[in-house]
Amino acid sequence: MPNANNAAIVEISQTANKFRSSIVLQYDNKYIDVKSILGLFTTLLTSSNYDLHVHGPDADEAKKAMAEVFEKHGLKINSIQD
């Protein structure tokens, strides 16, 4: 992902931080906390297939919000039901 999408990374992290739930992005065999901007920079720059894992008291709302922000920036995620 080119650096022009830094705004997407910031918005994804800010959206995730609105929730109490754990929100983790998986690619290959790596797991990145979506609330971590640094983690997102390294992840979204090197991968294109993402699985989103959300666990916690507001998981349903978090999944919906995260799907919307990823879609807004043209990123595809699979929401994983655990």
Buried (B, 14 or more C-beta within 10 A) or exposed (E): BEEEBBEBBEBBBEBBEEBEBBBBBBBEEEEBBBBBBEBBBEBBEEBEEBEBBBEEEEBEBBBEBBBEBBEEBEBEBEBEEE
